C-alpha cells in the first residue's frame, strides 16, 4: 500500500492540463493547482488529521462493476400488468420472494407503468430488482407508509413521525429485521433501527480486540476461533462517563474535552459506536480487515468484535422510476411516509439508475454500510430529506446524483434539507452531484470523517438536528471542489465550524440565512485552501483520486 509521489502520473498531469485548456476556451481559465493538503495526504493517507481515507467506500470496496446474477423471475410471470391501474405489488413481491428462495438472482420488470399499493420488499441477499431503465420502467406508488404499516412515533418522544427519517416504499432490509421493525411499529414499541435489534440486545461478543491505531488494517484479537475470511462482524466501541470516545470522534483536545456531553441524550443513545466490516484474512490471532480502522481502539472503550442481525448483502434495485402519487408536503417532522428507496442493515448492496419522484424522503441509508447509490435522482414536488444517512451508516458512496428543483412551491411549515448525515455516521462520500436545491445537511449527532466532493449546489436548504443530538460535525469532514451557485457559505465553508476539517477548492461565499457557530471552543485545527476558486483544485474529485492511489 505504498503511497509515494510517483503516483502523480503523466495521465493525471495531462488531464489537469486538458481541463485548463477547456477552461481557457470558455473564458473561465485558472491554472490547475495541487493544494499542499493533497501532497500531505498522499504521504499519510490512512492517518491524515483533516482528510479521511475513503478510497474503499462503497459496495465491494467501491467497485465500478458488479456481479449480474442470472434472471430467475419476471414480474409479469407472477401477474404484474403494466397498465397503470392494476395493483402489481403482490406480484412483484411474489417474484422477489421466489428469487430469494432460489438463493438469489435477478427479477426483471419490463417497460411500462406498474401500480403498487404496498411496500416492495427486498429481504433476501443476492436478489436484484431490475427495471428496463429509469426512463422506461415506472412503479407508481399510491399509499404512504402510515397507511400501509401504521403511525410511527419517535423513540425520543414528542409527536414527531419517524417516517420523516425512516422507511421506504422500496425497502431493502433483511427479512427478519423488517418483520421485527414492522411488528414493533404496529405495537407502538418504537424500535431502535440498527444492527443489533429493536432494543440493541441481539448480539453476542465474539472476541476482545487489543489496542490499535486509526488507519490500521490489522488487529490482534484475544480469540480468533469464531472468525474466518468473509465473515461480517461488528466492531463495537463503548464509552465511559468522561466521554473520551466522543471526544476522540471530535478530534480530541481542549475543545471537545470542555464540551458538555452529559445532557446530549439523543447523541448518547447512539453509543456504542458500531462499525460493520468484513474479515479478509486470519493468521493466528492477527485479523486483516477490508477497510482500515475508523478510530483508535483503546482499552477504556472495551473494543470487541460481535455478532449482529443477519445482514442483507449483494442485493440491488436498478433501472426504474418510483413515481409517488403527488400529495402536498406535510409540516416538518410529520411526514406520512411517501418515501423512496431505503437500505437498512444492508452491506455491499446498491441502487443504480433510479429516480424517485414526489417523495417525502428520497433515498435512505439506515444502519447501512458499504453500499453504493449511483445515478440516482430526486425529482417532483420537493422532499424533506432528498437523501438521508443515519443510525450509524458508514463507508457508503453516493455518486452521480441529482436533486432537481421542486416543481411546486414549498408549503408553509415544511423543511428542505439536502444530503443528510447524522447519528455517528462516518466515512461516507457524496461525489459528482448536482443539487439544484438543498444543502449539505450535517444534522447533528456527531457525524465524522465524511467527504463531499465535486458537487454543484444551489445552497438554499437548512440543516436540522435537535440540540440534544450534540455537535454538527465531528473531525475530518472534507469539502473538496464545491461550486456554490448562490454564494451562501452555510455548511459549505466549514473551516470555522468543523474540527480538524478541510475546505478545499470552494468559490467565494458569504454568510446569510442559517448561520452557525462552532460547537467546540478553541482552535478547530481546520484547513482552508484554494478558497475563491472554481474547479481549479487538482485532483478535481477527492474520492476518485483516493481510488487511483490504491492502484
BANUGU-472211 format. One line per 3 residues: their letters; for each residue x, y, z of C-alpha. Coordinates in nm, 2 decimals, m for minus. Example, Ala and Ser with C-alpha at 12.3 -4.5 7.8 and 13.67 -1.06 7.14 Angstrom:
# residues 2
AS) 1.23/m0.45/0.78  1.37/m0.11/0.71
# end
This chain:
# residues 551
XXX) 0.00/0.00/0.00  0.29/0.24/m0.07  0.19/0.60/m0.13
XXX) 0.49/0.77/m0.29  0.49/1.08/m0.51  0.53/0.85/m0.82
XXX) 0.15/0.83/m0.81  0.14/1.17/m0.97  0.12/1.01/m1.31
XXX) 0.16/1.15/m1.66  m0.21/1.08/m1.72  m0.31/1.28/m1.41
XXX) m0.10/1.58/m1.52  m0.23/1.56/m1.87  m0.59/1.55/m1.75
XXX) m0.52/1.87/m1.55  m0.36/2.04/m1.85  m0.66/1.95/m2.06
XXX) m0.90/2.09/m1.81  m0.71/2.42/m1.80  m0.72/2.44/m2.18
XXX) m1.10/2.38/m2.18  m1.14/2.65/m1.91  m0.95/2.90/m2.12
XXX) m1.17/2.82/m2.42  m1.48/2.91/m2.22  m1.33/3.22/m2.05
XXX) m1.30/3.06/m1.70  m0.93/2.98/m1.71  m0.74/2.93/m1.39
XXX) m0.43/2.71/m1.37  m0.49/2.38/m1.21  m0.35/2.37/m0.86
XXX) m0.25/2.09/m0.63  m0.30/2.20/m0.27  m0.05/2.12/m0.01
XXX) m0.32/1.91/0.17  m0.32/1.67/m0.12  0.06/1.62/m0.10
XXX) 0.03/1.57/0.28  m0.25/1.32/0.24  m0.05/1.11/m0.01
XXX) 0.22/1.07/0.25  m0.02/0.96/0.53  m0.34/0.86/0.36
XXX) m0.48/0.65/0.65  m0.39/0.88/0.94  m0.41/1.23/0.80
XXX) m0.55/1.47/1.07  m0.80/1.65/0.84  m0.88/1.43/0.54
XXX) m1.03/1.08/0.59  m0.93/0.78/0.38  m1.25/0.69/0.19
XXX) m1.08/0.51/m0.10  m1.27/0.19/m0.02  m1.61/0.34/0.05
XXX) m1.90/0.19/m0.15  m2.02/m0.16/m0.25  m1.74/m0.41/m0.28
XXX) m1.48/m0.16/m0.19  m1.61/0.10/m0.44  m1.61/m0.14/m0.74
XXX) m1.71/0.01/m1.07  m1.87/m0.31/m1.19  m2.09/m0.55/m1.00
XXX) m2.20/m0.92/m1.04  m2.50/m0.96/m1.27  m2.70/m1.26/m1.12
XXX) m2.89/m1.47/m1.37  m3.25/m1.38/m1.43  m3.48/m1.61/m1.23
XXX) m3.81/m1.43/m1.25  m4.01/m1.17/m1.44  m4.28/m0.99/m1.26
XXX) m4.53/m1.04/m1.54  m4.50/m1.41/m1.49  m4.63/m1.36/m1.14
XXX) m4.93/m1.15/m1.25  m4.79/m0.79/m1.28  m4.96/m0.59/m1.56
XXX) m4.81/m0.26/m1.69  m5.15/m0.09/m1.73  m5.10/0.17/m1.45
XXX) m5.42/0.06/m1.28  m5.38/m0.30/m1.15  m5.21/m0.33/m0.81
XXX) m4.89/m0.51/m0.90  m4.72/m0.50/m0.56  m4.83/m0.86/m0.47
XXX) m4.70/m0.99/m0.80  m4.37/m0.81/m0.77  m4.32/m0.92/m0.41
XXX) m4.40/m1.28/m0.51  m4.13/m1.27/m0.78  m3.88/m1.12/m0.53
XXX) m3.96/m1.39/m0.27  m3.92/m1.66/m0.54  m3.57/m1.52/m0.62
XXX) m3.49/m1.53/m0.25  m3.60/m1.90/m0.22  m3.38/m1.97/m0.52
XXX) m3.07/m1.84/m0.34  m3.07/m1.51/m0.53  m3.10/m1.39/m0.88
XXX) m3.24/m1.11/m1.09  m3.61/m1.02/m1.10  m3.69/m0.82/m1.41
XXX) m3.96/m0.56/m1.46  m4.03/m0.47/m1.83  m4.10/m0.13/m1.96
XXX) m4.43/0.03/m1.86  m4.61/0.17/m1.56  m4.69/m0.07/m1.28
XXX) m4.92/0.05/m1.00  m4.81/m0.06/m0.65  m5.04/m0.03/m0.34
XXX) m4.79/m0.18/m0.10  m4.43/m0.17/0.00  m4.19/m0.35/m0.24
XXX) m3.96/m0.56/m0.01  m3.62/m0.70/m0.09  m3.54/m0.91/0.21
XXX) m3.31/m1.18/0.08  m2.94/m1.15/m0.01  m2.82/m1.15/m0.37
XXX) m3.16/m1.05/m0.51  m3.16/m0.78/m0.78  m3.48/m0.60/m0.88
XXX) m3.41/m0.46/m1.23  m3.62/m0.25/m1.45  m3.56/m0.16/m1.81
XXX) m3.42/0.18/m1.72  m3.53/0.48/m1.51  m3.69/0.63/m1.83
XXX) m3.87/0.31/m1.92  m3.99/0.13/m1.61  m4.21/0.31/m1.36
XXX) m4.36/0.19/m1.03  m4.65/0.42/m0.94  m4.69/0.42/m0.56
XXX) m5.03/0.52/m0.43  m5.01/0.49/m0.05  m4.80/0.61/0.24
XXX) m4.62/0.40/0.50  m4.86/0.54/0.76  m5.15/0.38/0.56
XXX) m4.96/0.06/0.49  m4.78/m0.01/0.82  m4.92/0.24/1.07
XXX) m4.83/0.55/1.27  m4.46/0.55/1.36  m4.38/0.77/1.66
XXX) m4.03/0.87/1.76  m3.85/0.67/2.03  m3.72/1.01/2.15
XXX) m4.07/1.12/2.24  m4.29/1.40/2.12  m4.54/1.39/1.84
XXX) m4.29/1.35/1.56  m4.34/1.10/1.28  m4.04/0.87/1.24
XXX) m4.15/0.82/0.88  m3.98/1.16/0.84  m3.64/0.98/0.85
XXX) m3.71/0.61/0.82  m3.86/0.35/0.58  m3.92/0.34/0.21
XXX) m4.18/0.22/m0.04  m3.90/0.02/m0.18  m3.73/m0.12/0.13
XXX) m3.42/m0.33/0.13  m3.36/m0.50/0.47  m3.31/m0.85/0.59
XXX) m3.64/m1.03/0.61  m3.63/m1.10/0.98  m3.52/m0.74/1.06
XXX) m3.80/m0.59/0.85  m4.06/m0.82/1.02  m3.94/m0.72/1.37
XXX) m3.94/m0.35/1.28  m4.29/m0.36/1.15  m4.42/m0.57/1.45
XXX) m4.26/m0.31/1.69  m4.42/m0.02/1.50  m4.76/m0.17/1.50
XXX) m4.74/m0.24/1.87  m4.62/0.11/1.93  m4.29/m0.01/2.08
XXX) m4.09/0.24/1.89  m3.77/0.04/1.79  m3.40/0.10/1.77
XXX) m3.33/0.07/1.39  m2.98/m0.06/1.39  m2.77/m0.37/1.35
XXX) m2.84/m0.52/1.69  m3.21/m0.55/1.72  m3.51/m0.33/1.82
XXX) m3.36/m0.29/2.18  m2.99/m0.31/2.08  m2.96/m0.65/2.25
XXX) m2.94/m0.90/1.97  m2.57/m0.95/1.97  m2.31/m1.18/2.12
XXX) m1.94/m1.10/2.19  m1.70/m1.29/1.96  m1.37/m1.17/2.10
XXX) m1.19/m0.87/2.26  m0.96/m0.67/2.05  m0.62/m0.54/2.15
XXX) m0.54/m0.16/2.13  m0.47/m0.03/1.78  m0.45/0.30/1.60
XXX) m0.68/0.46/1.35  m0.58/0.36/0.99  m0.46/0.01/1.08
XXX) m0.57/m0.27/0.85  m0.50/m0.54/1.10  m0.60/m0.60/1.46
XXX) m0.50/m0.86/1.72  m0.78/m1.04/1.90  m0.80/m1.25/2.21
XXX) m0.96/m1.55/2.04  m1.00/m1.60/1.66  m1.17/m1.93/1.68
XXX) m1.51/m1.78/1.56  m1.36/m1.57/1.29  m1.29/m1.66/0.92
XXX) m1.23/m1.47/0.59  m1.55/m1.33/0.45  m1.73/m1.31/0.78
XXX) m1.90/m0.98/0.85  m1.86/m0.86/1.21  m1.94/m0.55/1.42
XXX) m1.65/m0.36/1.57  m1.81/m0.23/1.89  m1.67/0.06/2.10
XXX) m1.84/0.17/2.42  m1.78/0.49/2.61  m1.72/0.59/2.97
XXX) m1.85/0.87/3.19  m1.58/1.10/3.07  m1.70/1.06/2.71
XXX) m1.35/1.01/2.58  m1.47/0.82/2.28  m1.70/1.11/2.17
XXX) m1.40/1.35/2.23  m1.19/1.12/2.00  m1.45/1.13/1.73
XXX) m1.44/1.51/1.75  m1.06/1.52/1.72  m0.97/1.54/2.08
XXX) m0.80/1.83/2.26  m0.93/2.11/2.49  m1.24/2.20/2.29
XXX) m1.41/1.85/2.30  m1.27/1.80/2.65  m1.46/2.10/2.78
XXX) m1.78/2.04/2.58  m2.09/1.94/2.78  m2.18/1.59/2.67
XXX) m2.39/1.47/2.96  m2.71/1.64/2.86  m2.70/1.53/2.49
XXX) m2.94/1.24/2.55  m3.01/1.18/2.18  m2.64/1.17/2.10
XXX) m2.56/0.94/2.39  m2.83/0.70/2.26  m2.61/0.63/1.96
XXX) m2.33/0.49/2.17  m2.18/0.23/2.14  m2.03/0.30/1.81
XXX) m2.08/0.00/1.58  m1.88/m0.04/1.26  m1.96/m0.34/1.03
XXX) m1.66/m0.48/0.84  m1.56/m0.80/0.66  m1.26/m1.00/0.76
XXX) m1.03/m1.08/0.47  m0.76/m1.28/0.65  m0.70/m1.47/0.97
XXX) m0.34/m1.56/1.08  m0.34/m1.69/1.43  m0.48/m1.40/1.64
XXX) m0.40/m1.15/1.37  m0.70/m1.04/1.17  m0.69/m0.84/0.85
XXX) m0.99/m0.61/0.77  m1.12/m0.50/0.43  m1.10/m0.14/0.54
XXX) m0.87/0.05/0.78  m0.99/0.12/1.13  m1.21/0.43/1.15
XXX) m1.09/0.52/1.51  m0.83/0.43/1.76  m0.90/0.12/1.98
XXX) m0.83/0.20/2.34  m0.88/m0.04/2.64  m1.12/0.20/2.81
XXX) m1.37/0.17/2.52  m1.38/m0.21/2.56  m1.32/m0.28/2.19
XXX) m1.47/m0.61/2.07  m1.59/m0.79/1.77  m1.96/m0.90/1.80
XXX) m2.24/m1.07/1.61  m2.53/m0.87/1.47  m2.86/m0.94/1.30
XXX) m2.82/m1.13/0.97  m2.72/m0.88/0.70  m2.87/m0.82/0.36
XXX) m2.58/m0.84/0.11  m2.54/m0.84/m0.26  m2.89/m0.71/m0.33
XXX) m2.98/m0.42/m0.56  m3.25/m0.21/m0.72  m3.17/m0.09/m1.07
XXX) m3.32/0.09/m1.37  m3.66/0.22/m1.26  m3.85/0.53/m1.15
XXX) m4.06/0.52/m0.83  m4.33/0.77/m0.90  m4.52/0.85/m0.58
XXX) m4.87/0.98/m0.60  m4.84/1.36/m0.57  m4.96/1.50/m0.23
XXX) m4.87/1.82/m0.06  m4.56/1.80/0.17  m4.65/1.76/0.54
XXX) m4.55/2.00/0.81  m4.19/1.95/0.93  m4.14/1.61/1.11
XXX) m4.50/1.50/1.04  m4.43/1.31/0.72  m4.67/1.04/0.63
XXX) m4.41/0.82/0.47  m4.44/0.87/0.10  m4.08/0.77/0.09
XXX) m3.85/0.64/m0.18  m3.58/0.37/m0.16  m3.42/0.27/0.18
XXX) m3.14/0.03/0.26  m3.13/m0.09/0.62  m2.89/m0.34/0.78
XXX) m2.75/m0.38/0.44  m2.39/m0.43/0.34  m2.24/m0.45/m0.01
XXX) m2.58/m0.35/m0.16  m2.65/m0.09/m0.43  m2.90/0.13/m0.61
XXX) m2.83/0.23/m0.97  m3.02/0.43/m1.23  m3.32/0.50/m1.01
XXX) m3.53/0.81/m0.99  m3.77/0.89/m0.70  m4.04/1.15/m0.77
XXX) m4.28/1.33/m0.53  m4.14/1.16/m0.22  m4.14/1.29/0.13
XXX) m3.79/1.14/0.16  m3.59/1.02/m0.14  m3.31/0.77/m0.07
XXX) m3.22/0.65/0.27  m2.93/0.47/0.44  m3.03/0.35/0.79
XXX) m2.76/0.14/0.97  m2.64/0.06/0.62  m2.27/0.03/0.53
XXX) m2.05/m0.03/0.22  m2.34/0.04/m0.01  m2.34/0.24/m0.34
XXX) m2.60/0.47/m0.48  m2.51/0.56/m0.84  m2.70/0.76/m1.09
XXX) m2.99/0.84/m0.86  m3.22/1.14/m0.89  m3.48/1.30/m0.67
XXX) m3.75/1.50/m0.85  m4.10/1.63/m0.83  m4.28/1.84/m0.57
XXX) m4.00/1.86/m0.32  m3.87/1.64/m0.04  m3.79/1.68/0.33
XXX) m3.47/1.47/0.30  m3.38/1.41/m0.06  m3.10/1.18/0.08
XXX) m3.06/1.07/0.44  m2.77/0.88/0.60  m2.82/0.79/0.97
XXX) m2.83/0.55/1.26  m2.46/0.46/1.22  m2.42/0.42/0.85
XXX) m2.06/0.40/0.73  m1.84/0.37/0.42  m2.12/0.44/0.17
XXX) m2.08/0.60/m0.17  m2.34/0.83/m0.33  m2.22/0.93/m0.67
XXX) m2.35/1.09/m0.99  m2.66/1.21/m0.80  m2.91/1.49/m0.88
XXX) m3.16/1.68/m0.67  m3.39/1.86/m0.91  m3.56/2.19/m0.85
XXX) m3.91/2.14/m0.69  m4.20/2.16/m0.93  m4.43/2.34/m0.69
XXX) m4.37/2.60/m0.42  m4.29/2.47/m0.07  m4.60/2.47/0.15
XXX) m4.57/2.67/0.48  m4.40/2.50/0.78  m4.22/2.24/0.57
XXX) m3.84/2.19/0.57  m3.59/2.11/0.30  m3.25/1.96/0.40
XXX) m3.04/1.80/0.12  m2.77/1.54/0.15  m2.81/1.44/0.51
XXX) m2.56/1.27/0.75  m2.61/1.22/1.12  m2.60/0.97/1.41
XXX) m2.23/0.89/1.43  m2.23/0.80/1.06  m1.87/0.81/0.92
XXX) m1.66/0.77/0.61  m1.94/0.83/0.37  m1.88/1.00/0.03
XXX) m2.11/1.22/m0.19  m1.94/1.26/m0.52  m2.02/1.42/m0.86
XXX) m2.36/1.57/m0.76  m2.59/1.84/m0.90  m2.80/1.99/m0.63
XXX) m3.05/2.24/m0.77  m3.18/2.29/m0.42  m3.09/2.18/m0.07
XXX) m2.78/2.19/0.14  m2.50/1.98/0.30  m2.72/1.87/0.59
XXX) m2.49/1.78/0.88  m2.78/1.71/1.11  m2.61/1.69/1.45
XXX) m2.54/1.36/1.62  m2.17/1.40/1.57  m2.12/1.25/1.22
XXX) m1.75/1.25/1.14  m1.50/1.17/0.86  m1.74/1.23/0.57
XXX) m1.65/1.37/0.23  m1.84/1.58/m0.02  m1.66/1.63/m0.35
XXX) m1.71/1.77/m0.70  m2.06/1.90/m0.63  m2.26/2.20/m0.77
XXX) m2.51/2.32/m0.52  m2.78/2.59/m0.50  m2.74/2.62/m0.13
XXX) m3.09/2.71/m0.03  m3.18/2.44/0.23  m3.13/2.43/0.60
XXX) m2.98/2.17/0.83  m3.18/2.02/1.11  m3.10/1.83/1.43
XXX) m3.22/1.85/1.79  m3.00/2.04/2.04  m2.98/1.72/2.25
XXX) m2.82/1.54/1.95  m2.50/1.72/2.01  m2.24/1.87/1.76
XXX) m2.30/1.93/1.39  m1.96/1.80/1.30  m1.70/1.56/1.43
XXX) m1.34/1.55/1.30  m1.22/1.50/0.94  m1.51/1.64/0.73
XXX) m1.38/1.73/0.39  m1.54/1.96/0.13  m1.34/1.93/m0.20
XXX) m1.42/2.12/m0.52  m1.76/2.26/m0.43  m1.93/2.51/m0.66
XXX) m2.20/2.71/m0.47  m2.42/2.89/m0.73  m2.59/3.13/m0.49
XXX) m2.29/3.23/m0.29  m2.41/3.11/0.05  m2.14/3.00/0.29
XXX) m2.35/2.80/0.54  m2.24/2.43/0.57  m2.01/2.48/0.26
XXX) m1.72/2.67/0.41  m1.66/2.48/0.73  m1.31/2.58/0.84
XXX) m1.46/2.77/1.13  m1.72/2.51/1.22  m1.58/2.16/1.19
XXX) m1.28/2.04/1.39  m0.99/1.90/1.20  m1.17/1.96/0.87
XXX) m1.06/2.06/0.52  m1.23/2.30/0.28  m1.05/2.29/m0.05
XXX) m1.15/2.45/m0.38  m1.46/2.65/m0.29  m1.57/2.96/m0.47
XXX) m1.61/3.28/m0.28  m1.92/3.27/m0.05  m2.07/3.48/0.23
XXX) m2.28/3.42/0.54  m2.66/3.47/0.52  m2.97/3.28/0.61
XXX) m2.89/3.00/0.86  m2.56/3.09/1.04  m2.40/2.85/1.28
XXX) m2.13/2.89/1.55  m1.87/2.63/1.64  m1.97/2.36/1.89
XXX) m1.62/2.35/2.03  m1.41/2.63/2.18  m1.05/2.70/2.08
XXX) m0.85/2.63/1.77  m1.05/2.40/1.54  m0.73/2.29/1.36
XXX) m0.91/2.31/1.03  m0.76/2.39/0.69  m0.88/2.62/0.40
XXX) m0.70/2.60/0.07  m0.78/2.74/m0.28  m1.07/2.94/m0.14
XXX) m1.22/3.17/m0.41  m1.15/2.93/m0.69  m1.39/2.74/m0.91
XXX) m1.30/2.39/m1.03  m0.93/2.48/m1.02  m0.83/2.22/m0.75
XXX) m0.65/1.91/m0.86  m0.73/1.64/m0.82  m1.08/1.75/m0.91
XXX) m1.25/1.47/m0.73  m1.11/1.36/m0.40  m1.28/1.02/m0.39
XXX) m1.16/0.93/m0.74  m0.81/1.04/m0.66  m0.80/0.82/m0.35
XXX) m0.92/0.53/m0.56  m0.64/0.59/m0.80  m0.39/0.59/m0.51
XX) m0.50/0.23/m0.44  m0.36/0.12/m0.78
# end
